[in-house]
Amino acid sequence: MRSMLASMIILTLCAAPAAAAEFLKSGSAEYDTYYVENTVAKIDSGAGTGAIVDSTGINRNVKGEGPFHDMSVRCLYHQSAVGETFHFNGSCVETDKDGDNVFTTFDDKNHYLMGGTGKYKGITGTVPYTVVELHEAVGGRTAYVVNHKATWEIK
């Protein structure tokens, strides 16, 4: 009986990492990314401004678990403003607890899933998003949250 119980425990422990590493080949998820940004370079012509920004953050699936939950995120982007017109584009790496990552690019309207490593290899998709500025952080940095509504496919 003890041997059978020990075998069941060992099988459960061995199966758990495999289950944690699984990722659906297609699906959808809503997640928030909480960022703090650091402007690393800025120019101002008097007619317009531009900046290079380094942002770091963490993803939280709105359900508290599931796809894109508890991933660290690092983004580099360019922003420009002329009058009331504001544009930005950049790229991000989102890394999960297994060390697998997703590479994204983004523009004024969407993030684009461009590929990844491990379980995310071959991932593609479009991710509309909205941005809400939260507050200023230490050192003049800005904290904000971005809500993502992702759909993806892995080929």
Helices and strands as residue ranges (DSSP letters): H 2-21, E 26-44, E 49-61, E 72-82, E 85-95, E 101-106, E 110-116, G 118-120, E 123-136, G 138-140, E 142-154
